[in-house]
Amino acid sequence: MVLTLVTGVSPLAANAQVKLSSPPPVKLVQAADKVDEEGLKKEAAEVIKLLSEENYGRVRTMLNRELAIELTTDQIGEIWANLIELTGPVTKVVGYKVILTINADLVVVDTEFDDGTSDQFVVTFNKKGEIVGIDFPNVESIEEIAEIMVNSVAINDFARARGYLHPALKTEILPTRLQSSWQNIQRESGLYERIEEITVRPGSGVDEVDLVVVEAKFQKGIRQFLFIFDDNRRIVGVNLAE
C-alpha cells in the first residue's frame, strides 16, 4: 500500500502530495508450492551463528547478490558491534518463527543477550530463497534512526539506510532503488547540505505509529522527509524511496 500525506512542506513541494512507500499488505501464502520452513530456519540460524562468531565475510556471501554488492563486510561488522556494545553477545536463541507472505518469507529469531534483555532478529528471504534483509534489534531512538537514514543516503551508504526498513519494505526497496530516488531528489533540489530540524510526532492510541519529520537543507531550499515507525522502531513508511 502507499500512504499519501498532504503536508505543508517546503518551497520545493508546496501544495504537493508526499507519497510514502509503505510495506505491502502481509497475506498468508495460499499457493500450492511448499515452502521449506525448516530450511529457512536453518539458514537463519546460520546467519546468527556467523554473526556471533564475527564471521562477517561468510554472512555477506549468504546475501542476495545485489545486497551483497552494496553491503560490505566492514559495514556488517559495524552494525553488529554497535548492537553488542549495548546488549552484550547473544547468549541464547530461544526459538524461530516462520511467517510466509505473498512476496517474501520471514524468519523471526527470538534471542537473549548477555545483559539480560531479549529481542528479535528478522531474516527476510525473497521467493527465490535468497536473503534480502537481516533486521537487527534497533537500539537507537526513532529520531536517531531518521537522522541516520538521511545522513547515510547523503554519503551513498544506501545499504545501511535500507537496514532500518520494515522487513516487508525490504522486499520492495533494495539499495539501488534508494540510490535512484536520492539521485532524483538531488536533481530536483540541488546538492544536500545538512539537516535543519527533526520533529517527532508520537502516535495516538488509535494508530500506534510514530511520525518523524526531517527538514533537510538543499542548495535550492528546504525539503521534508517523512518517516513512519511501528512500535518496534522499524520504518513502515518513507518518502525517500519513490
PATIGU-612029 format. One record per residue: residue in one letter; residue number from 0; z, y, x negated of N, C-alpha, C in turn. Coordinates in steps of 0.1 Angstrom, whole numbers, padded with zeros to 4 digits, always signed. Layout:
// PATIGU-612029
aa/i/n_w/n_v/n_u/ca_w/ca_v/ca_u/c_w/c_v/c_u
A/NUM/Z/Y/X/Z/Y/X/Z/Y/X
...
//
This chain:
// PATIGU-612029
aa/i/n_w/n_v/n_u/ca_w/ca_v/ca_u/c_w/c_v/c_u
M/0/+0000/-0012/-0008/+0000/+0000/+0000/+0000/+0012/-0009
V/1/-0005/+0023/-0003/-0005/+0036/-0011/+0003/+0046/-0003
L/2/+0014/+0051/-0009/+0022/+0062/-0003/+0015/+0075/-0005
T/3/+0014/+0083/+0005/+0008/+0096/+0003/+0018/+0107/+0007
L/4/+0022/+0115/-0003/+0031/+0126/+0000/+0024/+0139/-0001
V/5/+0028/+0148/+0008/+0023/+0162/+0007/+0034/+0170/+0001
T/6/+0031/+0177/-0010/+0042/+0184/-0017/+0037/+0198/-0020
G/7/+0047/+0207/-0022/+0043/+0220/-0027/+0042/+0219/-0042
V/8/+0032/+0214/-0047/+0031/+0211/-0061/+0028/+0223/-0070
S/9/+0019/+0223/-0079/+0017/+0233/-0089/+0004/+0241/-0085
P/10/+0001/+0251/-0093/-0012/+0258/-0091/-0024/+0248/-0092
L/11/-0022/+0237/-0100/-0033/+0228/-0102/-0036/+0220/-0090
A/12/-0026/+0218/-0081/-0028/+0209/-0070/-0022/+0214/-0057
A/13/-0023/+0227/-0055/-0017/+0233/-0044/-0024/+0228/-0031
N/14/-0015/+0225/-0021/-0020/+0221/-0008/-0028/+0208/-0009
A/15/-0026/+0200/-0020/-0033/+0188/-0021/-0024/+0176/-0018
Q/16/-0029/+0165/-0014/-0021/+0153/-0012/-0020/+0146/-0025
V/17/-0007/+0141/-0028/-0005/+0133/-0040/-0004/+0119/-0037
K/18/-0013/+0111/-0042/-0013/+0097/-0038/-0005/+0089/-0049
L/19/+0005/+0081/-0044/+0013/+0073/-0052/+0008/+0059/-0052
S/20/+0006/+0053/-0064/+0003/+0039/-0064/+0016/+0031/-0062
S/21/+0016/+0022/-0052/+0028/+0015/-0048/+0025/+0000/-0048
P/22/+0035/-0008/-0049/+0033/-0022/-0050/+0026/-0027/-0037
P/23/+0016/-0036/-0039/+0010/-0042/-0027/+0020/-0050/-0019
P/24/+0018/-0052/-0006/+0028/-0059/+0002/+0030/-0073/-0004
V/25/+0042/-0077/-0005/+0046/-0090/-0010/+0045/-0101/+0001
K/26/+0036/-0110/+0000/+0035/-0120/+0010/+0035/-0134/+0004
L/27/+0042/-0143/+0010/+0042/-0156/+0005/+0029/-0163/+0006
V/28/+0026/-0171/-0005/+0013/-0177/-0005/+0012/-0188/+0005
Q/29/+0001/-0188/+0012/-0002/-0199/+0022/-0013/-0207/+0018
A/30/-0019/-0205/+0006/-0031/-0212/+0002/-0027/-0227/-0001
A/31/-0038/-0235/-0001/-0036/-0249/-0003/-0034/-0252/-0018
D/32/-0038/-0243/-0027/-0036/-0246/-0041/-0022/-0247/-0044
K/33/-0018/-0257/-0051/-0004/-0260/-0055/-0001/-0252/-0068
V/34/+0009/-0244/-0068/+0014/-0237/-0080/+0024/-0245/-0087
D/35/+0022/-0246/-0100/+0031/-0254/-0109/+0044/-0246/-0111
E/36/+0053/-0246/-0102/+0065/-0238/-0103/+0073/-0242/-0115
E/37/+0074/-0255/-0118/+0082/-0259/-0129/+0076/-0254/-0142
G/38/+0063/-0254/-0143/+0056/-0249/-0154/+0059/-0234/-0157
L/39/+0059/-0227/-0146/+0062/-0212/-0147/+0076/-0210/-0152
K/40/+0085/-0218/-0146/+0099/-0217/-0151/+0101/-0220/-0166
K/41/+0093/-0231/-0170/+0094/-0235/-0184/+0089/-0224/-0193
E/42/+0078/-0217/-0189/+0072/-0207/-0197/+0081/-0195/-0198
A/43/+0087/-0191/-0186/+0097/-0180/-0186/+0109/-0183/-0195
A/44/+0114/-0195/-0194/+0125/-0199/-0203/+0121/-0198/-0217
E/45/+0109/-0201/-0221/+0105/-0200/-0235/+0104/-0185/-0239
V/46/+0100/-0176/-0230/+0100/-0162/-0233/+0114/-0157/-0237
I/47/+0124/-0160/-0228/+0138/-0156/-0230/+0143/-0162/-0243
K/48/+0140/-0174/-0246/+0145/-0181/-0258/+0139/-0174/-0270
L/49/+0126/-0171/-0270/+0120/-0165/-0282/+0125/-0151/-0284
L/50/+0127/-0143/-0273/+0133/-0130/-0274/+0147/-0131/-0281
S/51/+0155/-0140/-0276/+0168/-0142/-0282/+0168/-0146/-0296
E/52/+0157/-0153/-0300/+0156/-0156/-0315/+0149/-0145/-0323
E/53/+0145/-0134/-0316/+0138/-0123/-0322/+0125/-0127/-0327
N/54/+0119/-0137/-0321/+0105/-0141/-0325/+0095/-0134/-0316
Y/55/+0094/-0121/-0319/+0086/-0112/-0310/+0071/-0115/-0312
G/56/+0067/-0119/-0324/+0053/-0123/-0326/+0048/-0134/-0317
R/57/+0057/-0144/-0315/+0053/-0155/-0307/+0053/-0151/-0292
V/58/+0062/-0142/-0288/+0062/-0137/-0274/+0049/-0130/-0272
R/59/+0044/-0122/-0281/+0032/-0115/-0279/+0020/-0124/-0277
T/60/+0020/-0136/-0284/+0009/-0145/-0282/+0008/-0151/-0268
M/61/+0020/-0151/-0261/+0020/-0156/-0248/+0015/-0147/-0237
L/62/+0013/-0134/-0241/+0009/-0124/-0231/-0006/-0125/-0228
N/63/-0009/-0120/-0216/-0023/-0117/-0212/-0030/-0109/-0223
R/64/-0042/-0112/-0227/-0049/-0106/-0238/-0049/-0091/-0238
E/65/-0052/-0085/-0226/-0052/-0071/-0225/-0039/-0065/-0228
L/66/-0028/-0071/-0223/-0015/-0066/-0225/-0011/-0067/-0240
A/67/-0014/-0079/-0246/-0011/-0081/-0260/-0018/-0071/-0269
I/68/-0030/-0067/-0266/-0037/-0057/-0274/-0029/-0044/-0274
E/69/-0023/-0040/-0262/-0016/-0027/-0261/-0002/-0028/-0266
L/70/+0005/-0040/-0265/+0019/-0041/-0268/+0021/-0047/-0281
T/71/+0026/-0040/-0291/+0027/-0045/-0304/+0040/-0053/-0306
T/72/+0041/-0061/-0316/+0053/-0069/-0319/+0065/-0059/-0321
D/73/+0063/-0048/-0328/+0074/-0039/-0330/+0079/-0033/-0317
Q/74/+0070/-0030/-0308/+0074/-0024/-0295/+0082/-0034/-0287
I/75/+0079/-0047/-0287/+0087/-0057/-0281/+0101/-0058/-0287
G/76/+0101/-0057/-0300/+0114/-0058/-0307/+0123/-0046/-0304
E/77/+0116/-0034/-0302/+0124/-0022/-0299/+0130/-0022/-0285
I/78/+0122/-0027/-0276/+0127/-0029/-0262/+0139/-0038/-0262
W/79/+0138/-0049/-0268/+0148/-0059/-0269/+0161/-0054/-0276
A/80/+0159/-0047/-0287/+0170/-0042/-0295/+0178/-0032/-0287
N/81/+0170/-0023/-0279/+0177/-0013/-0271/+0186/-0019/-0260
L/82/+0181/-0031/-0255/+0189/-0037/-0245/+0202/-0043/-0250
I/83/+0200/-0052/-0260/+0212/-0059/-0265/+0222/-0050/-0273
E/84/+0217/-0039/-0277/+0226/-0029/-0283/+0237/-0025/-0273
L/85/+0234/-0025/-0260/+0243/-0021/-0250/+0250/-0033/-0244
T/86/+0243/-0044/-0242/+0248/-0056/-0235/+0253/-0067/-0244
G/87/+0249/-0067/-0256/+0251/-0079/-0265/+0240/-0089/-0262
P/88/+0240/-0100/-0269/+0229/-0110/-0267/+0231/-0118/-0254
V/89/+0220/-0124/-0250/+0221/-0133/-0238/+0230/-0145/-0242
T/90/+0240/-0148/-0234/+0249/-0159/-0237/+0246/-0171/-0228
K/91/+0239/-0168/-0216/+0237/-0180/-0207/+0226/-0176/-0197
V/92/+0217/-0186/-0195/+0207/-0185/-0184/+0213/-0192/-0172
V/93/+0216/-0185/-0162/+0222/-0190/-0150/+0213/-0198/-0141
G/94/+0200/-0193/-0140/+0191/-0200/-0132/+0178/-0193/-0131
Y/95/+0168/-0200/-0124/+0154/-0195/-0123/+0151/-0195/-0108
K/96/+0143/-0185/-0104/+0138/-0185/-0090/+0123/-0181/-0091
V/97/+0115/-0189/-0085/+0101/-0186/-0084/+0097/-0179/-0071
I/98/+0090/-0168/-0072/+0085/-0161/-0060/+0070/-0161/-0060
L/99/+0064/-0167/-0051/+0049/-0168/-0050/+0044/-0158/-0041
T/100/+0035/-0150/-0046/+0028/-0139/-0038/+0013/-0141/-0038
I/101/+0007/-0133/-0030/-0008/-0134/-0029/-0015/-0131/-0043
N/102/-0010/-0121/-0050/-0017/-0117/-0062/-0010/-0119/-0075
A/103/+0002/-0125/-0074/+0010/-0128/-0086/+0021/-0138/-0083
D/104/+0026/-0144/-0093/+0037/-0153/-0092/+0048/-0148/-0102
L/105/+0060/-0147/-0096/+0071/-0141/-0104/+0082/-0151/-0106
V/106/+0088/-0151/-0118/+0099/-0159/-0122/+0111/-0150/-0125
V/107/+0121/-0151/-0116/+0133/-0143/-0118/+0143/-0151/-0126
V/108/+0147/-0146/-0137/+0156/-0153/-0146/+0170/-0146/-0146
D/109/+0180/-0153/-0140/+0194/-0148/-0140/+0201/-0151/-0153
T/110/+0206/-0140/-0159/+0212/-0142/-0172/+0226/-0136/-0173
E/111/+0234/-0140/-0182/+0247/-0134/-0185/+0246/-0129/-0200
F/112/+0253/-0118/-0202/+0253/-0112/-0216/+0267/-0113/-0222
D/113/+0267/-0110/-0235/+0279/-0111/-0243/+0290/-0101/-0238
D/114/+0286/-0090/-0232/+0296/-0080/-0227/+0302/-0084/-0214
G/115/+0298/-0095/-0208/+0303/-0100/-0196/+0295/-0096/-0184
T/116/+0285/-0088/-0186/+0276/-0084/-0174/+0265/-0095/-0172
S/117/+0260/-0094/-0160/+0249/-0103/-0156/+0237/-0094/-0151
D/118/+0225/-0099/-0153/+0213/-0092/-0148/+0201/-0101/-0148
Q/119/+0190/-0096/-0145/+0178/-0104/-0143/+0166/-0099/-0151
F/120/+0159/-0109/-0157/+0146/-0106/-0162/+0136/-0111/-0152
V/121/+0124/-0105/-0152/+0114/-0110/-0143/+0101/-0111/-0151
V/122/+0096/-0124/-0151/+0083/-0127/-0158/+0072/-0128/-0148
T/123/+0062/-0120/-0149/+0051/-0119/-0139/+0039/-0126/-0145
F/124/+0033/-0135/-0137/+0021/-0142/-0140/+0010/-0138/-0130
N/125/-0002/-0137/-0136/-0013/-0135/-0127/-0018/-0149/-0121
K/126/-0028/-0149/-0113/-0032/-0161/-0107/-0039/-0171/-0117
K/127/-0042/-0166/-0129/-0047/-0174/-0139/-0036/-0181/-0148
G/128/-0024/-0178/-0144/-0012/-0183/-0151/-0009/-0175/-0164
E/129/-0015/-0163/-0166/-0012/-0155/-0177/-0001/-0146/-0175
I/130/+0008/-0143/-0185/+0019/-0134/-0184/+0013/-0120/-0184
V/131/+0015/-0112/-0174/+0011/-0098/-0173/+0022/-0088/-0173
G/132/+0034/-0093/-0174/+0046/-0084/-0174/+0059/-0092/-0176
I/133/+0067/-0085/-0184/+0081/-0090/-0186/+0090/-0079/-0183
D/134/+0098/-0080/-0172/+0107/-0069/-0168/+0121/-0072/-0175
F/135/+0125/-0062/-0183/+0138/-0063/-0189/+0148/-0055/-0180
P/136/+0161/-0059/-0180/+0170/-0051/-0172/+0170/-0036/-0177
N/137/+0170/-0027/-0168/+0170/-0013/-0171/+0184/-0008/-0174
V/138/+0185/-0002/-0186/+0198/+0003/-0189/+0198/+0019/-0189
E/139/+0186/+0024/-0187/+0185/+0039/-0186/+0187/+0043/-0171
S/140/+0190/+0056/-0169/+0191/+0062/-0156/+0177/+0064/-0151
I/141/+0175/+0067/-0138/+0161/+0069/-0133/+0156/+0082/-0139
E/142/+0164/+0092/-0141/+0159/+0104/-0147/+0154/+0101/-0161
E/143/+0161/+0093/-0169/+0157/+0090/-0183/+0144/+0082/-0182
I/144/+0143/+0073/-0173/+0131/+0064/-0172/+0119/+0073/-0169
A/145/+0120/+0082/-0160/+0109/+0091/-0156/+0105/+0099/-0169
E/146/+0114/+0104/-0176/+0112/+0112/-0188/+0104/+0103/-0199
I/147/+0109/+0091/-0200/+0103/+0081/-0210/+0089/+0078/-0206
M/148/+0086/+0077/-0192/+0073/+0074/-0188/+0063/+0085/-0192
V/149/+0067/+0097/-0189/+0058/+0108/-0192/+0056/+0110/-0207
N/150/+0067/+0109/-0214/+0065/+0111/-0229/+0058/+0099/-0235
S/151/+0059/+0087/-0230/+0052/+0076/-0235/+0037/+0077/-0233
V/152/+0032/+0080/-0221/+0018/+0082/-0219/+0013/+0094/-0228
A/153/+0021/+0104/-0230/+0017/+0115/-0238/+0014/+0112/-0252
I/154/+0020/+0101/-0257/+0018/+0097/-0271/+0009/+0084/-0271
N/155/+0003/+0081/-0259/-0006/+0069/-0258/+0001/+0056/-0259
D/156/+0014/+0056/-0256/+0021/+0043/-0256/+0022/+0038/-0241
F/157/+0010/+0034/-0236/+0008/+0030/-0222/+0015/+0017/-0219
A/158/+0017/+0008/-0229/+0023/-0005/-0226/+0038/-0002/-0223
R/159/+0044/+0007/-0231/+0059/+0009/-0228/+0060/+0016/-0215
A/160/+0052/+0025/-0212/+0053/+0032/-0199/+0052/+0022/-0187
R/161/+0042/+0013/-0188/+0040/+0003/-0178/+0052/-0006/-0176
G/162/+0060/-0008/-0187/+0071/-0017/-0186/+0082/-0014/-0176
Y/163/+0082/-0001/-0171/+0092/+0003/-0161/+0087/+0001/-0147
L/164/+0074/-0003/-0145/+0069/-0005/-0132/+0075/-0018/-0125
H/165/+0075/-0018/-0112/+0079/-0030/-0105/+0070/-0041/-0108
P/166/+0074/-0053/-0108/+0065/-0065/-0111/+0053/-0065/-0102
A/167/+0054/-0061/-0090/+0042/-0061/-0081/+0032/-0051/-0085
L/168/+0037/-0040/-0091/+0028/-0029/-0095/+0021/-0034/-0108
K/169/+0028/-0042/-0116/+0022/-0046/-0129/+0009/-0054/-0127
T/170/+0008/-0061/-0116/-0004/-0069/-0114/-0016/-0060/-0111
E/171/-0013/-0048/-0106/-0024/-0039/-0103/-0027/-0028/-0114
I/172/-0016/-0025/-0122/-0018/-0015/-0132/-0015/-0020/-0146
L/173/-0026/-0023/-0154/-0025/-0026/-0167/-0025/-0014/-0176
P/174/-0022/-0015/-0189/-0021/-0003/-0197/-0034/+0005/-0197
T/175/-0046/-0002/-0197/-0058/+0005/-0197/-0060/+0014/-0185
R/176/-0054/+0011/-0173/-0055/+0019/-0162/-0047/+0032/-0163
L/177/-0035/+0030/-0169/-0027/+0042/-0172/-0034/+0051/-0182
Q/178/-0040/+0045/-0192/-0047/+0053/-0201/-0059/+0061/-0195
S/179/-0066/+0055/-0186/-0077/+0061/-0180/-0072/+0073/-0171
S/180/-0061/+0070/-0164/-0055/+0080/-0155/-0051/+0092/-0163
W/181/-0044/+0090/-0174/-0039/+0101/-0182/-0050/+0109/-0188
Q/182/-0061/+0102/-0192/-0072/+0110/-0197/-0078/+0119/-0187
N/183/-0079/+0114/-0174/-0084/+0122/-0163/-0075/+0134/-0161
I/184/-0062/+0131/-0161/-0053/+0142/-0159/-0054/+0153/-0169
Q/185/-0056/+0150/-0182/-0058/+0160/-0192/-0071/+0167/-0192
R/186/-0081/+0160/-0187/-0094/+0166/-0185/-0093/+0177/-0174
E/187/-0085/+0175/-0164/-0083/+0185/-0153/-0073/+0196/-0157
S/188/-0063/+0192/-0164/-0052/+0201/-0166/-0050/+0207/-0180
G/189/-0058/+0202/-0190/-0057/+0205/-0204/-0047/+0197/-0210
L/190/-0045/+0199/-0223/-0036/+0191/-0231/-0021/+0192/-0226
Y/191/-0014/+0181/-0227/+0000/+0181/-0223/+0008/+0188/-0234
E/192/+0018/+0196/-0229/+0027/+0203/-0238/+0041/+0198/-0238
R/193/+0047/+0198/-0226/+0062/+0194/-0226/+0066/+0192/-0211
I/194/+0078/+0187/-0210/+0084/+0186/-0197/+0093/+0198/-0195
E/195/+0091/+0205/-0183/+0098/+0217/-0180/+0111/+0214/-0172
E/196/+0110/+0205/-0163/+0122/+0202/-0154/+0121/+0188/-0148
I/197/+0132/+0182/-0146/+0133/+0169/-0139/+0143/+0170/-0128
T/198/+0139/+0167/-0116/+0148/+0167/-0104/+0149/+0154/-0098
V/199/+0161/+0150/-0095/+0164/+0137/-0088/+0168/+0139/-0074
R/200/+0161/+0133/-0065/+0164/+0134/-0051/+0168/+0120/-0046
P/201/+0181/+0118/-0045/+0187/+0104/-0041/+0182/+0100/-0027
G/202/+0180/+0087/-0026/+0175/+0082/-0013/+0186/+0082/-0003
S/203/+0182/+0081/+0010/+0192/+0081/+0021/+0196/+0066/+0023
G/204/+0205/+0064/+0032/+0209/+0051/+0036/+0198/+0044/+0044
V/205/+0188/+0051/+0048/+0177/+0045/+0056/+0167/+0039/+0047
D/206/+0162/+0047/+0037/+0151/+0041/+0029/+0155/+0035/+0016
E/207/+0167/+0038/+0011/+0173/+0032/-0001/+0164/+0033/-0013
V/208/+0156/+0044/-0014/+0148/+0046/-0026/+0151/+0060/-0031
D/209/+0150/+0062/-0044/+0152/+0075/-0050/+0139/+0081/-0056
L/210/+0138/+0094/-0055/+0126/+0101/-0059/+0130/+0110/-0071
V/211/+0122/+0109/-0082/+0124/+0117/-0093/+0111/+0126/-0095
V/212/+0112/+0139/-0096/+0101/+0148/-0097/+0102/+0154/-0111
V/213/+0091/+0152/-0119/+0090/+0157/-0132/+0079/+0168/-0132
E/214/+0083/+0180/-0136/+0074/+0191/-0138/+0070/+0192/-0152
A/215/+0057/+0190/-0155/+0052/+0189/-0168/+0043/+0201/-0171
K/216/+0044/+0207/-0183/+0035/+0219/-0187/+0023/+0213/-0194
F/217/+0011/+0218/-0189/-0001/+0215/-0195/-0008/+0229/-0199
Q/218/-0018/+0228/-0206/-0025/+0241/-0210/-0029/+0249/-0198
K/219/-0033/+0243/-0187/-0038/+0251/-0176/-0027/+0253/-0165
G/220/-0015/+0249/-0167/-0005/+0251/-0157/+0005/+0240/-0156
I/221/+0013/+0240/-0146/+0024/+0230/-0143/+0018/+0219/-0134
R/222/+0021/+0207/-0137/+0017/+0196/-0128/+0030/+0187/-0125
Q/223/+0031/+0183/-0113/+0042/+0174/-0109/+0038/+0160/-0109
F/224/+0048/+0152/-0115/+0046/+0137/-0114/+0058/+0132/-0106
L/225/+0055/+0123/-0096/+0065/+0118/-0087/+0067/+0103/-0090
F/226/+0080/+0099/-0091/+0084/+0085/-0093/+0093/+0081/-0082
I/227/+0090/+0070/-0076/+0099/+0064/-0066/+0105/+0051/-0072
F/228/+0118/+0050/-0071/+0126/+0039/-0076/+0132/+0031/-0065
D/229/+0133/+0018/-0068/+0141/+0009/-0059/+0155/+0009/-0064
D/230/+0163/+0001/-0058/+0178/+0001/-0061/+0180/-0007/-0074
N/231/+0170/-0013/-0081/+0171/-0019/-0094/+0166/-0010/-0105
R/232/+0163/+0003/-0101/+0158/+0013/-0111/+0144/+0009/-0116
R/233/+0136/+0002/-0107/+0122/-0001/-0110/+0113/+0008/-0102
I/234/+0103/+0012/-0109/+0093/+0022/-0102/+0084/+0014/-0092
V/235/+0085/+0018/-0080/+0077/+0012/-0069/+0066/+0022/-0064
G/236/+0066/+0034/-0069/+0055/+0043/-0066/+0054/+0054/-0076
V/237/+0042/+0058/-0080/+0040/+0068/-0091/+0026/+0073/-0089
N/238/+0025/+0086/-0092/+0012/+0093/-0091/+0006/+0095/-0105
L/239/+0011/+0087/-0115/+0005/+0088/-0129/-0007/+0078/-0130
A/240/-0008/+0069/-0121/-0019/+0059/-0121/-0027/+0060/-0108
E/241/-0039/+0065/-0109/-0046/+0068/-0097/-0057/+0057/-0095
//
